[in-house]
Amino acid sequence: MLFKLHSEYQPTGDQPQAIEALVKGFKEGNQFQTLLGVTGSGKTFTMANVIQQLGKPTLVIAHNKTLAAQLYGEFKEYFPENAVEYFVSYYENGGKWGLFGADLSIYASLEVT
């Protein structure tokens, strides 16, 4: 599947190495990888680059509804030619989680009991 990332920016700083490591890890079958970074460090842009390179449908999980909406908007801009969907659950009982994906698949915020 083709994911063409639309952005006027290019990866900078630690982003190219992070993208390379995440893509390599995925191709080697690593089931669990973590991308760490402070607020505003470019984690979403880094992951958009990983999605583009892998060309795989992706599910993104957000821990709250506000962040879920923000991520949805950013990924929608990064991948305007792909289906980027958003779903928010209004089930209230326990800790809140958000799910989201680009064809990127589904985006949801839901409660965990």
C-alpha positions as CSV (number, residue, x, y, z in Angstrom):
1,M,0.0,0.0,0.0
2,L,1.3,3.4,-0.9
3,F,1.6,6.0,1.9
4,K,2.9,9.3,0.5
5,L,3.8,11.7,3.3
6,H,3.0,15.3,2.6
7,S,5.2,17.7,4.5
8,E,7.4,20.7,3.8
9,Y,9.8,19.4,6.5
10,Q,12.5,16.7,6.4
11,P,13.6,14.6,9.4
12,T,16.3,16.4,11.4
13,G,18.4,15.8,14.6
14,D,17.8,12.3,16.0
15,Q,14.7,11.7,13.7
16,P,16.6,10.0,10.8
17,Q,18.3,7.5,13.2
18,A,15.0,6.8,15.0
19,I,13.1,6.2,11.7
20,E,15.9,3.9,10.5
21,A,15.9,1.9,13.8
22,L,12.1,1.6,14.0
23,V,11.9,0.4,10.3
24,K,14.7,-2.0,10.8
25,G,13.2,-3.4,14.0
26,F,9.9,-3.9,12.3
27,K,11.5,-5.7,9.4
28,E,13.4,-7.9,11.8
29,G,10.2,-8.9,13.5
30,N,10.5,-6.9,16.7
31,Q,7.1,-6.9,18.2
32,F,7.7,-4.2,20.7
33,Q,9.5,-0.9,20.1
34,T,9.3,2.4,21.9
35,L,9.8,5.9,20.5
36,L,10.7,8.3,23.4
37,G,10.7,12.1,23.2
38,V,9.7,15.2,25.0
39,T,6.6,17.2,24.0
40,G,7.1,18.8,20.7
41,S,10.1,16.8,19.7
42,G,8.6,15.4,16.5
43,K,7.4,11.9,17.5
44,T,4.3,12.1,15.3
45,F,6.3,13.3,12.3
46,T,8.8,10.5,13.0
47,M,6.1,7.9,13.0
48,A,4.6,9.3,9.8
49,N,7.9,8.7,8.2
50,V,8.0,5.2,9.5
51,I,4.5,4.5,8.2
52,Q,5.5,5.9,4.8
53,Q,8.6,3.7,4.6
54,L,6.8,0.5,5.7
55,G,3.7,1.1,3.7
56,K,1.6,-0.7,6.3
57,P,-1.9,0.1,7.6
58,T,-1.4,1.4,11.1
59,L,-3.4,1.7,14.3
60,V,-2.4,4.5,16.6
61,I,-3.6,4.5,20.2
62,A,-3.9,7.8,22.2
63,H,-4.5,8.0,26.0
64,N,-7.0,10.8,25.9
65,K,-9.6,12.3,23.5
66,T,-7.9,15.6,23.1
67,L,-4.6,14.0,22.0
68,A,-6.6,11.6,19.7
69,A,-8.2,14.5,17.9
70,Q,-4.8,16.3,17.6
71,L,-3.1,13.2,16.2
72,Y,-6.0,12.6,13.8
73,G,-5.6,16.1,12.4
74,E,-1.9,15.8,12.0
75,F,-2.0,12.4,10.3
76,K,-4.8,13.6,8.0
77,E,-2.5,16.4,6.8
78,Y,0.5,14.0,6.4
79,F,-1.5,11.4,4.4
80,P,-4.3,13.3,2.6
81,E,-4.5,10.6,-0.1
82,N,-5.1,7.8,2.4
83,A,-8.0,7.0,4.6
84,V,-7.3,8.3,8.1
85,E,-10.2,7.6,10.4
86,Y,-11.1,8.7,13.9
87,F,-13.4,7.2,16.5
88,V,-14.2,8.3,20.0
89,S,-16.0,6.0,22.4
90,Y,-18.3,7.6,25.0
91,Y,-18.3,4.6,27.2
92,E,-17.4,5.9,30.7
93,N,-16.0,3.3,33.1
94,G,-12.3,3.2,33.9
95,G,-9.1,4.6,32.3
96,K,-9.4,6.4,29.0
97,W,-7.6,5.2,25.9
98,G,-7.7,6.4,22.3
99,L,-7.3,4.3,19.2
100,F,-6.6,5.7,15.8
101,G,-5.3,4.5,12.5
102,A,-4.4,5.3,8.9
103,D,-5.3,2.8,6.2
104,L,-4.1,4.5,9.0
105,S,-7.4,2.5,10.2
106,I,-9.5,3.6,13.1
107,Y,-9.1,6.2,15.8
108,A,-10.9,5.7,19.0
109,S,-11.0,6.9,22.5
110,L,-12.4,4.2,24.8
111,E,-12.6,3.3,28.4
112,V,-10.8,0.3,29.8
113,T,-12.4,-1.5,32.7
